[in-house]
């Protein structure tokens, strides 16, 4: 059998689940053969900090909704639940495959998190590969829309294939990170604006002046009210800045993305992409 054929057989196969009710009916899943490399979500902070439940629920959704195989959580700081400790407890099931694929739990570029993941992967006692972060991706726009709707800041129903804003007529997508992260998040903002049929601007949570400038632009464009949509999952330290950032511009804000089903789907997708690269390199 050729190496190409062996690699093809080792890759997860795609399957269509039986259609189910609800917003996410028809999601595509990945069926992993027994002994496949373990998917590990790399989470900022420690297991003692906020966001542990979010990470655990995302791992559960990845397992039951997409891969059919156990998914684990590795925190970037401290103790038995740290990423290095989790990787040290794994074993390589097949000599021609990595033991694990580590997926950074972030919505976009996070140099500190990605550097820590690379260091843990390089030091792991078993072959391990790092995947790309969850975003940017169109599914994040869907998740942001859902969280705005959950907070009563956007309507979840569609009118003529477009969703109309109710309580907010302009949105700021507030993202962790620097100017690079803002540029990446702008792609999501454009998609969110299309879903809401309303103007959407992007700003960094660490840039107070940038958040205020975005609010001024929205109001200058005719937005009577502004909502802030946190472009983060929940464990990130920047979550602590959301309420203050929203208050500084007189805006309401939605919750973090949390354990949204779209993020579980993205984790499975990033896993498959990284595994495909590892098996074909």
Residue pairs with C-beta under 8 A, 6 or more apart in sequence:
6 96
7 279
7 280
10 33
10 94
10 96
10 97
10 279
11 272
11 275
11 276
11 279
12 30
12 31
12 32
12 33
12 36
12 67
12 272
12 275
13 30
13 31
13 33
14 28
14 29
14 30
14 31
15 28
15 29
15 30
15 31
16 26
16 28
16 29
17 26
17 27
17 28
17 29
17 65
19 25
19 26
23 146
24 261
24 262
27 65
27 66
27 261
27 265
28 265
29 65
29 66
29 67
29 268
30 66
30 67
30 268
30 269
30 271
30 272
31 67
31 68
32 67
32 68
32 69
34 69
35 93
35 94
36 67
36 69
36 93
36 97
36 275
37 93
37 97
37 98
37 99
37 100
37 101
37 129
37 275
38 69
38 70
38 71
38 72
38 90
38 99
38 100
38 101
39 62
39 67
39 69
39 71
39 72
39 100
39 101
39 103
39 267
39 268
39 271
40 71
40 72
40 73
40 74
40 83
40 86
40 87
40 100
40 101
40 102
40 103
41 55
41 58
41 59
41 62
41 71
41 72
41 73
41 74
41 102
41 103
41 105
41 267
42 74
42 76
42 83
42 102
42 103
42 104
42 105
42 113
42 116
42 117
42 120
43 51
43 52
43 55
43 73
43 74
43 75
43 76
43 105
43 235
44 51
44 75
44 76
44 105
44 106
44 110
44 113
44 235
44 236
44 237
45 51
45 75
45 76
45 77
45 235
45 237
46 75
46 76
46 77
46 78
46 79
46 81
46 82
47 75
47 78
47 79
47 81
47 82
48 78
49 235
50 234
50 235
50 239
51 233
51 234
51 235
51 236
51 239
52 73
52 75
52 235
53 259
54 233
54 234
54 235
54 256
54 258
54 259
55 73
55 75
55 105
55 235
56 73
57 258
57 259
58 105
58 259
58 263
58 264
58 267
59 71
59 72
59 73
60 71
61 259
61 261
61 264
62 71
62 264
62 267
62 268
63 69
63 70
63 71
65 261
65 264
65 265
66 264
66 265
66 267
66 268
67 268
67 271
71 267
72 86
73 81
73 86
74 81
74 82
74 83
74 84
74 85
74 86
74 87
74 102
74 120
75 81
75 82
75 83
76 82
76 83
76 113
76 116
76 117
76 120
79 85
83 102
83 116
83 117
83 120
84 120
84 123
84 124
87 99
87 100
87 102
87 120
87 121
87 124
87 125
87 126
87 128
88 124
88 125
90 99
90 100
90 126
91 99
91 126
92 98
92 99
92 126
92 127
93 99
96 279
97 127
97 275
97 278
97 279
98 126
98 127
98 128
98 129
98 275
98 278
99 124
99 126
99 127
99 128
100 124
100 126
100 128
100 129
101 128
101 129
101 130
101 131
101 271
101 274
101 275
101 278
102 117
102 120
102 121
102 128
102 129
102 130
102 131
103 131
103 133
103 134
103 267
103 270
103 271
103 274
104 110
104 113
104 114
104 117
104 130
104 131
104 132
104 133
104 134
105 133
105 134
105 233
105 235
105 267
106 113
106 133
106 134
106 135
106 176
106 232
106 233
106 236
107 133
107 134
107 135
107 136
107 140
107 175
107 176
107 185
107 188
107 231
107 232
107 233
107 257
108 133
108 135
108 136
108 175
108 176
108 177
108 181
108 184
108 185
108 231
109 133
109 177
109 180
109 181
109 184
110 133
110 176
110 177
110 181
110 236
113 133
114 130
114 133
117 130
118 130
120 128
121 128
121 129
121 130
129 274
129 275
129 277
129 278
130 274
131 270
131 271
131 273
131 274
132 270
132 273
132 274
133 270
134 140
134 233
134 263
134 266
134 267
134 270
135 184
135 185
135 188
135 266
136 184
136 185
136 187
136 188
137 188
137 266
137 269
138 188
138 191
139 262
139 263
139 265
139 266
140 188
140 231
140 257
140 262
140 263
140 266
141 188
141 191
141 192
141 195
142 195
142 262
143 257
143 260
143 262
143 263
144 173
144 188
144 192
144 229
144 231
144 254
144 257
145 154
145 156
145 163
145 192
145 195
145 196
146 156
146 260
146 262
147 229
147 230
147 254
147 255
147 256
147 257
147 258
147 260
148 154
148 168
148 171
148 196
148 227
148 229
148 254
149 155
149 156
150 254
150 255
151 227
151 252
151 253
151 254
151 255
152 166
152 167
153 165
153 166
153 167
153 168
153 171
153 227
153 252
153 254
154 163
154 165
154 166
154 167
154 168
154 171
154 196
154 227
155 163
155 164
155 165
155 166
156 163
157 163
162 195
162 197
163 195
163 196
163 197
164 196
164 197
164 198
165 171
165 196
165 197
165 198
167 225
167 227
167 252
168 198
168 223
168 225
168 226
168 227
168 251
168 252
169 198
169 222
169 223
169 224
169 225
169 226
170 198
170 199
170 200
170 201
170 218
170 219
170 221
170 223
170 225
170 226
170 227
171 189
171 192
171 193
171 196
171 198
171 199
171 200
171 201
171 218
171 226
171 227
171 228
171 229
172 200
172 201
172 202
172 203
172 211
172 214
172 215
172 218
172 226
172 227
172 228
172 229
172 249
172 251
173 185
173 188
173 189
173 192
173 200
173 201
173 202
173 203
173 229
173 231
174 202
174 203
174 204
174 205
174 211
174 228
174 229
174 230
174 231
174 242
174 245
174 253
175 181
175 182
175 184
175 185
175 202
175 203
175 204
175 205
175 231
175 232
176 204
176 205
176 206
176 231
176 232
176 236
176 238
177 204
177 206
178 204
178 206
179 204
181 204
182 202
182 203
182 204
182 210
185 202
185 231
186 202
188 202
188 231
189 200
189 201
189 202
190 200
192 200
192 229
193 199
193 200
198 223
199 218
199 221
199 223
201 214
201 217
201 218
202 214
202 231
203 210
203 211
203 213
203 214
204 210
204 211
205 211
205 230
205 232
205 238
205 241
205 242
205 245
206 238
206 241
208 245
208 248
211 228
211 245
211 248
211 249
212 248
212 249
214 249
215 226
215 249
215 250
215 251
218 226
219 226
225 251
225 252
226 249
226 250
226 251
227 251
227 252
227 253
227 254
228 242
228 245
228 246
228 249
228 251
228 252
228 253
228 254
229 253
229 254
230 239
230 242
230 253
230 254
230 255
230 256
230 257
232 238
232 239
232 256
232 257
233 256
233 257
233 258
233 263
234 256
234 257
234 258
239 256
242 253
242 256
243 253
245 253
246 252
246 253
257 263
